[in-house]
C-alpha cells in the first residue's frame, strides 16, 4: 500500500482536498484531530505534557486547551516542546492506522508533514497551494480572527514556497483553477503506482 501525505499552509484547503479523496473511497488520517484525541487518551503523552507544562494542563482528565494555548502561542520554544511531545505519538498512531487499511493507497492529512518528520514515513507528499491573500481571507472567515492573527499563525509554519518545493505533487486551490479535476487526475495517477 502506498502512503501519501497531504499538506499545505493554513487556509490552503487541505481538508477540502482530503474530503474529495474520501469521496473516492480513500481512507484519510487527520493528524490534527488524532493529536487532539491522543492528548486526552495516550497516558504516556499525558504524563509528558503534565511533566513539562504542569498539573494545570489537565482538568478532569481532559486537556486544558485554553491553559496550554496561553503558553504555547506566546512562546515559540514552548510550542516546539509541545510539538516534540505530540509528533512522535501521532506518527506512531498514524503508522498503526495505515497498517490496518486495505485500499491501494492512504492519505495522511497534516499541516506539519515536513516539520514533524512525518514525511520520512511516507512514499509521496501532495501539497495544496493557494495565494496568501486568499488563505488569509479563508482563515479569517473560518476562525473569526483578524488578518494579523492569521499572519502570526502563518509565520509559525514552513513557508508555502518551501513546503511546495518539498512536495511530489502540487494541487492549486485558488478561485480560478478547479480543484476536483486536479484531485481526480492525481487519484488516477496514484492508483497506477
N, C-alpha and C positions, 0 to 999 in steps of 0.2 A: 504494500500500500504506500502511496505517495503522501508525504506530509508537507502541507503547504501553509506558509504563514501569510497573513493578511494584515497589512499595517498602513499607516498614514498619519499625518498630523491631526491634531484636534480639529474637528469640523470638516474633515476631508470627505466623509461619507463611508467609512469602513463598515459601519453597521448596516447601511443600506446595501452595500455590496454583499455582505455576509448573508443577509436575508434572501437575496437573489440566489446565492449558492444553495441555501436551504430549500428554496422552492424547487431547485433542480435535483433535490434528493441527496445533497452532500452534507454530511454532518459538520457542524461548526462548533468549535470550542471557544467560548468567550472568556478570555483571560481575566478581564477586569471583574466580571461577575464572579468567576471562580475564586479570584483572590479575596473578594469581599466575603464570600462564603467560607473560605478556608480560615480567614482571620477570626471566625466565630466557631469553627469546628475542629481545626487542627490543633490538638493540645500542645504539641511541641512549639508550633508557631505562636500560640497564645502566650506561652511561658516566656518565649524570647521577647515578645512585644512588652510584656509586663516588666521583664528584667531591664529593658532599655528605656522604657517610657513611663514606668511607674504603675502602681496599683490602680490609679485613676483611669488607666487605659481601657478597663472593662467595668461595666456596670450590669449586675445581674447576669453575668456570663456572656454578655454581648459587648462587642467593641464599642467604646465610647467615641463615636466618629467626630463629634464636634471638638472634643478634647485633643484627639490625635491631629485633626486638621489644623487646629490652632497652633500646634507645634511645628508640623512639617511644612506648612505652606508659608511659614515665615523664617524658615531656617533650612537652607539648601543641604547642609550636612545631615540634618535630622531626616530630611526626605530621602536622601541617599541611603541612610541607615535603614529606614523602613523598607525601602526597595530591596536592599541587600538581604533583609529578613524574609520578605514575601516572595521575591522572584524564585528562589530555589524550590520553595514549597509548591508554587504554581507550576513550575516546569515539571516537577515530579508528577503532579496531579494530571497535567496535560498529557504527558508521555503514557501514563497508565490508561487514560481515557482513549488515546489514539490506538493503543494495542487492542482495545475491545471493539473497535469499529471494523466493519466488513466492506465498506464502499471502496471503489477504485482509488479514491483519494479523500483526505480530510482537510479541513481548514482550521487553523488556529488564528483567531482574530485577537490582535493585541497592539496597543499603541506603541509599546516599548520592545518590539521584537529584537531589535539590534542592541538597544541599551541594556536589556536584561540578560543577554546571552542566549535567548531562545532560538535565534537563527541557527545556531550550531546544531540543533536537533531537527532541523527542517531540510527538506530537499529543495524547495523553491520558496521564494517570498514574492508576494504580489503587493505592490504599492498602490495606494489610491491618492491621486494628486488633485488638488483644487487650488485656484488662485487665493492668495492670502485674504484679500478683502471679502471674498465670498465665504471663506472659512470663518472669519471674524463675525460676519453677519449671522451665519448659521448658529454659531455657539451663543451669541448674544440672545437670539430668539429662543433657542432650546433651553438654555440655563438661566435666562433672565438676569444676565450680568452685563457689566459695562465693557466697552471695547478695550479699555485699559486692563481689566481683569483677564480678558481673553488673551491679550498680548502677553500678559505676565505668565499665564499658563503655557503659551506657545514657547516662551523663552526657556522653559524648563525641559523642552523636548529637543531632540536632534533636529536640525534644520530640515525643512521639506526637501530642499535640493540634495542634501547629503543622503537623506533617507531614500529618495527615489533612485539615486545612483547605485545604492547597495541592493536594490530590488532586481529580481529576474524579469518581472513583468510589471508594467505600469498602466493603470486604468485612469483615464482623465474624467473627473467628475465636476464639470463646470456647467454653465447654463446653456451651452451650445452643442456639446457632444453628448449623444445619447449613451447612457451608462449600460442599460440592459444588453444591447447588442455586443458591447465590449465583453461583458461577463459571459455571455453565451459562446462567443468565439473562443475565449480563454478556456471555458469548460470543455469544449470540444478538443482543444489542444491538450489539456491535461489528461483527458480520457485516453489519448493516443500514446501517452508517455509510459 
